[in-house]
Amino acid sequence: MLKLKNMAVKKVIAIVEASSTGFGVYTNRLLGITGYGSTVELAKKDFLSALKETKEAYGRKLPKELKGEFEFIYKYDIASIFEHFGALDASSFAKKIGMNPSLLRQYKTGHAQASDKQKKRIEAGLRELGRQLLNVRL
C-alpha cells in the first residue's frame, strides 16, 4: 500500500475485553468493526482482518474515518489482563501492590468495578512487575 507524504498515522485505542469464551477487540472510533478469538492474539488478528475487509468493501467510496493508516494502542480491562497473562495470579499480585486480594479478584471477575484510582494503582503495579522481570537474569 502506498503511503501519501505527510499523511499521519492515526493512533486509535482498541479495547480488549475477556468473555467466558474468549476475547473481543473493538474501538469507539471505528464503530461496527470488531474482532473475536479464543486468545488475545486471535482477537487482534480478527479485528485487523475486519478493518481490512471493511475498507475493501467500500472501495473508492471509503468514509473519511476509515481512510489512512492506523496504529492501535490496545487497552485491556482488568479481567482480560489476568486471563491473557495466565501466569499472573490475582491474589499474589494484589498482595504485592498492597491491595486486598478479595477486591482484586472481584475486579477480575467483574463482580466489582475498579475506580480510576484503583485502575492506575493496578497499572502501576503491572509496570513495576514488568520492570523487575526485565532485570531478571538466569
Backbone as a ProteinNet text record, in pm:
[ID]
protein_1_A
[PRIMARY]
MLKLKNMAVKKVIAIVEASSTGFGVYTNRLLGITGYGSTVELAKKDFLSALKETKEAYGRKLPKELKGEFEFIYKYDIASIFEHFGALDASSFAKKIGMNPSLLRQYKTGHAQASDKQKKRIEAGLRELGRQLLNVRL
[TERTIARY]
84.4	0	88.7	60	135.1	91.3	189.5	158.2	177.8	81.7	92.9	186	264	351.8	268.9	322.4	259.2	129.3	100	-19.7	17.8	-37.7	-5.8	-77.1	-8.8	-70.8	-165.7	-287.4	-387.4	-370.2	-345.3	-335.6	-475	-515.5	-651.1	-644.1	-719	-726.5	-825.7	-778.6	-865	-879.2	-1000.8	-1031.9	-1028.1	-958.9	-955.8	-1036.5	-1138.7	-1222.8	-1234.1	-1227.2	-1243.6	-1391.9	-1427.6	-1562.5	-1546.7	-1655	-1646.4	-1592.3	-1591	-1546.8	-1424.5	-1375.1	-1260.1	-1240.1	-1194.8	-1163.4	-1224.3	-1265.6	-1316	-1229.1	-1220.9	-1147.5	-1237.9	-1244.2	-1323.6	-1266.6	-1311.7	-1274.7	-1398.1	-1405.3	-1518.5	-1505	-1388.3	-1363.5	-1406.3	-1398.4	-1434.1	-1552.5	-1667.7	-1786.6	-1822.7	-1859.6	-1901.5	-1789	-1665.8	-1551.7	-1504.9	-1516.9	-1482.2	-1404.1	-1338	-1267.5	-1296.5	-1288	-1311.7	-1221.8	-1173	-1091.9	-1077.1	-1030.1	-1010.4	-889.4	-800.5	-686.4	-685.3	-609	-597	-537.2	-434.8	-371	-469	-552	-651.7	-757.3	-796.5	-895.5	-838.4	-712.4	-647.8	-638.9	-599.9	-589.3	-725	-830.7	-965.6	-1010.6	-975.9	-1009.5	-943.7	-814	-742	-795	-834.1	-893	-1027.7	-1107.5	-1237.5	-1218	-1117.3	-1088.3	-1049.7	-961.1	-916.9	-1033.9	-1116.5	-1231.4	-1331.8	-1350.7	-1443.2	-1391.6	-1261.6	-1202.9	-1217.1	-1191.2	-1202.9	-1346.5	-1443.5	-1584.6	-1628.8	-1574.7	-1610.8	-1545.1	-1429.9	-1359.3	-1324.8	-1357.1	-1324.6	-1412.6	-1524.1	-1617.2	-1590.1	-1463.1	-1422.3	-1454.9	-1528.7	-1559.3	-1430.8	-1434.3	-1318.2	-1256.1	-1340.8	-1288	-1210.4	-1227.8	-1156	-1033.4	-1013.1	-900.3	-770.4	-662.3	-530.1	-486.1	-374.1	-313.4	-344.4	-354	-386.1	-276.4	-252.7	-170.4	-262.1	-279.4	-370.3	-294.4	-346	-294.5	-398	-358.3	-453.5	-465.5	-588.3	-620.2	-701.7	-656	-718.9	-810.8	-919.9	-995.6	-924.6	-954.4	-882.5	-895.9	-1014.9	-1034.6	-945.7	-932.9	-852.9	-706	-656.4	-515.2	-486.7	-570.6	-546.5	-578.3	-670.4	-699	-587.2	-543.7	-440.8	-305.3	-270.7	-143.6	-172.1	-205.5	-249.9	-153.7	-25.6	73.3	66.5	-12.7	-24.7	-139.5	-106.5	-205.9	-259.2	-390.9	-452.1	-427.1	-439.7	-421.6	-278.4	-181.9	-41.1	-6.4	-57.5	-30.7	-90.1	-212.5	-277.5	-192.3	-142.6	-57.9	67.1	123.8	246.5	225.1	105.9	80.8	5.1	-15	-80.7	-230.9	-292.7	-437.8	-501.2	-622.4	-696.5	-714.9	-663.4	-675.5	-819.4	-910	-1050.2	-1106.6	-1068	-1116.7	-1064.8	-937.2	-882.6	-948.8	-977.1	-1047.5	-1187.6	-1251.5	-1383.3	-1371.9	-1265.1	-1241.8	-1219.9	-1143	-1109.2	-1233.3	-1324.5	-1445	-1557.8	-1542.6	-1646.5	-1754.4	-1735.7	-1834.2	-1825.2	-1715.3	-1698.2	-1622.9	-1647	-1579.6	-1473.7	-1352.6	-1243.6	-1260.7	-1231.9	-1232.4	-1110	-1106	-989.5	-863.4	-876.6	-761.7	-710.7	-801.1	-761.8	-700.8	-756.4	-701	-557.8	-533.6	-397.7	-303.3	-352.4	-272	-234.1	-330	-305.1	-207.8	-230.6	-142.9	-0.9	14.3	149.1	216.1	139.7	194	237.4	159	194	321.2	331.2	451.5	575.3	560.8	673.8	712.9	616.4	644.3	718.5	675.1	741.6	886.9	910.6	1048.1	1133.3	1076.8	1150.4	1181.1	1084.3	1106.3	1211.3	1216.6	1317	1458.4	1472.7	1604.5	1644.2	1559.2	1591	1697.1	1794	1896.8	1903.9	1911.2	1921.7	2055.5
-117.6	0	123.5	216.9	341.5	435.9	497.8	597.1	735.2	821.6	958.3	1036.1	1124.1	1207.9	1293.2	1316.3	1399.4	1340.1	1214.3	1152.6	1090.1	1142.8	1094.5	963.1	878.4	754.1	789.7	740.7	769.2	671.5	724.1	639.3	623.3	497.5	467.2	366.9	393.4	298.9	189.4	65.5	-51.5	-122.1	-153.8	-217	-368.8	-434.6	-580.7	-621.9	-702.6	-748.6	-900	-958.2	-1102.9	-1135.9	-1252.2	-1304.8	-1447.1	-1514.4	-1651.9	-1748.5	-1706.6	-1796.6	-1747.2	-1629	-1577.7	-1429.5	-1361	-1218.8	-1143.1	-1020.8	-933.1	-809.5	-750.6	-625.9	-532.3	-408.1	-307.3	-169.3	-71.3	66.6	153.9	258.3	350.8	443.2	444.8	533.9	471.2	339.4	269.2	178.5	237.5	164.4	53.2	-59.9	-173.5	-266.9	-226.8	-312.9	-377.1	-508.5	-582.1	-707.8	-761.4	-887.2	-978	-1107.9	-1203.3	-1324.2	-1381.5	-1501.5	-1568	-1690.2	-1763.3	-1712.9	-1638.7	-1574	-1426.9	-1347.8	-1205.4	-1189.7	-1269.3	-1258.8	-1286.4	-1391	-1422.9	-1312.9	-1254.8	-1146.2	-1023.4	-991.1	-877.3	-903.7	-1025.9	-1062.8	-1051.9	-1099.4	-1091.8	-946.7	-863.2	-720.9	-653.3	-677.8	-617.9	-669.5	-796.2	-853.5	-787	-763.8	-697.3	-555.3	-485.5	-349.7	-355	-445.9	-459.1	-492.4	-588.2	-628.2	-514.5	-436.7	-323.1	-219.6	-190.5	-93.7	-141.8	-271.3	-327.5	-321.9	-344.3	-342.8	-204.3	-99.9	36.4	77.7	22.2	58.9	206.9	272.7	416	507.6	456.9	538.7	524.1	510.5	489.6	612	594.3	706.6	765.8	892.9	965.4	896.2	845.8	784.9	655.3	595.7	472.2	495.6	618.5	648.1	655.8	617.6	630.4	506.3	521.4	412.1	429.7	318.9	321.2	252.2	305	237.4	215.9	89.6	59.2	44.7	110.6	100.5	18.3	-101.4	-194.1	-168.3	-144.8	-117.9	-236.6	-293.3	-412.7	-377	-451.8	-442.7	-534.6	-521.9	-596.3	-747	-793.6	-937.2	-989	-912.9	-955.8	-969.8	-881.9	-889.9	-1023.4	-1059.1	-1182.7	-1307.6	-1297.8	-1410.9	-1428.4	-1317.2	-1321.5	-1363.1	-1307.9	-1340.8	-1439.8	-1562.1	-1663.1	-1693.6	-1666.3	-1693.4	-1590.4	-1488.4	-1381.4	-1413.5	-1444.7	-1479	-1350.9	-1331	-1208.2	-1187.7	-1292.7	-1278.9	-1240.6	-1308.6	-1277.1	-1137.3	-1101.8	-968.1	-860.9	-883.5	-787	-763.8	-871.1	-857.7	-778	-801.6	-732.4	-581.3	-540.7	-396.1	-338.1	-417.9	-368.8	-350.6	-433.7	-427.1	-551.3	-538.4	-651.5	-755.4	-878.7	-981.1	-1011.2	-1011	-1037.6	-929.5	-805.9	-695.1	-709.9	-742.1	-758.1	-876.5	-982.6	-1095.4	-1053.5	-965.1	-914.7	-830.3	-749.8	-672.9	-769	-873.5	-971.1	-1040.2	-1076.8	-1148.5	-1056.8	-926.8	-832	-813.5	-869.6	-852.2	-714.4	-644.1	-506.4	-431.2	-301.5	-218	-133.5	-135.1	-56.8	90.8	174.7	319.4	354.2	473.8	516.4	512	548.1	545.5	402.1	306.8	167.6	113.2	152.5	109.5	158.8	283.3	338.4	263.9	226.9	151.4	14.7	-52.5	-183.3	-169	-69	-46.7	-15.8	66.5	97.2	-29.6	-115.4	-241.1	-332.9	-338.1	-420	-368.4	-237.9	-179.5	-206.4	-196.6	-224.9	-372	-460.4	-602.5	-626.6	-558.7	-570.3	-524.3	-412.1	-363.1	-464.5	-520.6	-620.3	-743.7	-788.8	-905.9	-879.8	-757.5	-723.9	-732.3	-719	-723.7	-864	-962.3	-1099.9	-1158.4	-1222.8	-1296.7	-1437.7	-1535.2	-1675.1	-1733.5
0	0	0	-88.4	-94.5	16.6	78.7	180.7	120.1	142	94.2	185.1	124.8	204.9	299.2	417.6	520.2	574.9	542	597.5	731.8	835.5	969.7	997.1	1072	1116.2	1230.5	1222.6	1325.3	1440.5	1560.8	1679.1	1737.4	1753.9	1799.1	1913.8	2019.3	2131	2095.6	2107.1	2085.5	2219.7	2254.6	2383.2	2367.1	2460.9	2466.1	2588.3	2567.2	2678.2	2677.1	2796.1	2811.1	2823.2	2771.3	2791.9	2843.4	2865.4	2915.7	2810.5	2683.8	2577.1	2500.1	2532	2458.4	2481.3	2377.4	2385.8	2269	2296	2192.1	2183.3	2064.7	2042.1	1964	2007.9	1937.9	1969.9	1896.8	1924	1909	1987.2	1977	1856	1796.3	1682.8	1549.9	1539.8	1416.5	1446.5	1461.1	1503.3	1405.4	1461.8	1381.3	1342.5	1367.6	1335.4	1465	1470.2	1591.1	1555.3	1655.3	1637.9	1755.3	1731.8	1838.4	1817.7	1929.8	1921.5	2056.3	2054.5	2179.7	2257	2189.4	2254.3	2215.3	2287.5	2253.6	2114	2083.1	1952.2	1838.8	1856.6	1754.1	1742.9	1854.3	1851.6	1780.5	1806.3	1738.4	1588.2	1552.8	1411	1342.3	1408.4	1354.3	1339.5	1437.6	1433.7	1312.9	1294	1181.1	1047.8	1044.9	924.7	893.9	997	978.4	925.3	974.8	926	778.3	744	604.6	513.1	553.8	472.2	456.1	562	555.1	456.4	464	370.3	225.9	204.4	69.9	19.6	106.5	67	20.6	82.9	44.1	-87.3	-115.4	-238.1	-239.6	-349.4	-365.6	-282.3	-231	-152.5	-3.1	33.1	171.1	256.6	367.6	455.6	514.8	546.4	596.9	718.5	811.2	934.2	908.2	790	757.9	669.7	626.4	538	616.4	549.9	608.8	683.1	751	826.6	975.1	1045.9	1188.3	1268.3	1387.2	1486.9	1606.2	1644.1	1753.2	1884.5	1985.1	2121	2195.8	2236.6	2296.9	2446.4	2488.8	2628.8	2680.5	2791	2846.3	2962.8	2977.5	3101.5	3201.5	3328.1	3432.4	3412.1	3379.5	3358.9	3245.7	3137.9	3023.4	3057.3	3141.7	3180	3247.3	3342.9	3418.1	3335.8	3241.2	3152.9	3050.6	2992.2	2887.7	2944	3056.9	3121.2	3233.4	3195.8	3289.2	3402.7	3384.1	3488.3	3600.2	3581.5	3679.9	3776	3898.1	3999.6	4064.2	4058.2	4108.6	4257.7	4336.4	4482.2	4517.2	4456.3	4483.7	4435.8	4319.4	4265.7	4356.4	4404	4493.8	4617.9	4676.9	4795.8	4763.1	4646.4	4605.2	4594.6	4551.8	4536.6	4655.7	4758.3	4879.2	4866.5	4784.9	4764.5	4825.5	4870.1	4923.1	4811.8	4830.6	4726.1	4685.3	4781.3	4750.7	4657.7	4682.3	4598.6	4455.5	4439.1	4304	4232.8	4303.8	4242.3	4196.9	4273.4	4232.5	4106	4095.8	3972.2	3855.6	3881.2	3777.6	3723.7	3811	3768.8	3723	3743.9	3704.3	3808.6	3928.3	4035	4098.9	4074.7	4121.7	4012.9	4004.8	3906.5	3976.2	3922.5	3980.6	3946.4	4043.4	4018.5	3934.3	3881.2	3803.8	3890.1	4016.9	4108.7	4124.9	4141	4156.4	4026.6	3912.3	3784.6	3769.5	3808	3799.5	3893.2	4008.7	4105.1	4048.3	3987.9	3926.6	3809.7	3725.9	3611.3	3656.3	3758.5	3810.6	3862.2	3930.1	3979	3866.1	3759.6	3644.1	3577.2	3565.4	3503.7	3589.1	3719.9	3808.9	3799.2	3795.4	3779	3647.6	3542.3	3412.6	3419.1	3485.7	3500.6	3576.8	3682.2	3760.5	3674.8	3597.5	3512.5	3405.2	3353.5	3253.7	3308.9	3438.7	3501.9	3547	3526.6	3567.9	3474.2	3533	3456.8	3512.1	3425.7	3467	3424.6
[MASK]
++++++++++++++++++++++++++++++++++++++++++++++++++++++++++++++++++++++++++++++++++++++++++++++++++++++++++++++++++++++++++++++++++++++++++

